[in-house]
Amino acid sequence: MVTGGFVERREDALFLCPPGTGKSHIAQAIGRTVIQSQGHRVLHREAHHLLEELAESSPEGTRRQKLDALTSAPLLIIDELGMRKLPATAAEDLLELIMRRYEKASTLITSNRPVEDWGKLLGDNAAVAAMLDRLLHHAHVVQFGPRSWCTKGAMDLQSAESAG
C-alpha cells in the first residue's frame, strides 16, 4: 500500500479513523511516493473544497473541465471527508466523480466518519450506497487509531514530567 502499487492496479483506498491519527499525513506521503517512484500525477483536495468547486462549476459552465481534470489523474486524494459542512449536491457530485474514476484510476479518501455515517453526512443514502459499491469493490480499507497522535504526545509528555 505505502509503495503506491495500488495505483498501478487502479485500486482505491479508504483511511477511516478519528481526527489526529495520521491518515492525512500518510495519504500525502503515499501521494509523494507515487509521484517520485512511478512518475504519476497526483491531485490532493480537501473534500469540502473539492465538492464546493464542483457545486460552483455547474452555473459557471466549467463542470466538464473540472471533472475531466479530476478524472484524468492516476491518483486523487480526497482528504478529510466529514470534517466540514458540504454543499447540497455533495452526494451526487461525489458519486459522479467516483463513477468516472471507477476501474480507470485510483481514489484515496480519508474520513473521520465510518462509512455507515456517509449517507447522513452526504444527505443521500442511495447515492452513497452506489458510490461505496464502486469504491469498496477494489479497495484497501485502513483504520487508524484509536487515539490522536497529538493527544498521545501531550499525554506522554505529561507522564514524563510527572515521573521526573
Disulfide bonds with the S-S distance in Angstrom:
none
